[in-house]
């Protein structure tokens, strides 16, 4: 899936220095994830259901 035109967003917890952070983009039926320090690097695509499950587990 081509994510070059995706609208990426950083966490609201990202500091002015950037830090170690990921960026997310909503793409059709998926969530794209990338390293904010390497925006041209690899991207991880996961289903919305899998991403929701991950967030749910993290919040526990």
N, C-alpha and C positions, 0 to 999 in steps of 0.2 A: 504494500500500500504506500502510495506517495504521500508523504507528510511535509513536503517542502513549503507548502502554502498554509500549513496549520498555524493557528494562533496560540502560541505557547505562553504559559503563565507560570510565574514562580510562586512559591509559598509566601504567605504574608509574614512568615517568620524569618525570611531571608534578610540578612543584615546588609548594611551599605557596602561591606567588603565582599559580599557574595557568599562566601563560605562554601561549605559542602552542601549542595542543594540539588534537588531535581526539579525539572519543569514538566508540566503536564499540558496536553492538548487534547481537545475533544475532536475525534474524527468519526465518520459514520460507523456506528455500532461498536466503537472501540475507544480506548483511552491510550494515548501515546505518552511514553515517559522517556526523558533523556536527561543526561548529566548537564547541569547548567554551565559547567566549566568547559564542556566539549560539545557545543551545539551542533557541530558537523559530524560528530561521532555516531555510534550506533543508537538506535531507538528501540524501545521495547513496546510492543503492542499487545494489549490485553483486552479481553471482553469487559464490558461495563459490569457484568455480573461478577467476574473474578476480581475486578478492582474494588467493587463494593464489599466483597467478602474480605479482602485484604484490609481495607479501612476498618471494617467492623472488628476484625481480630486485633488490629493495632490499638483500638480504643479500649479494649478490655483491660 
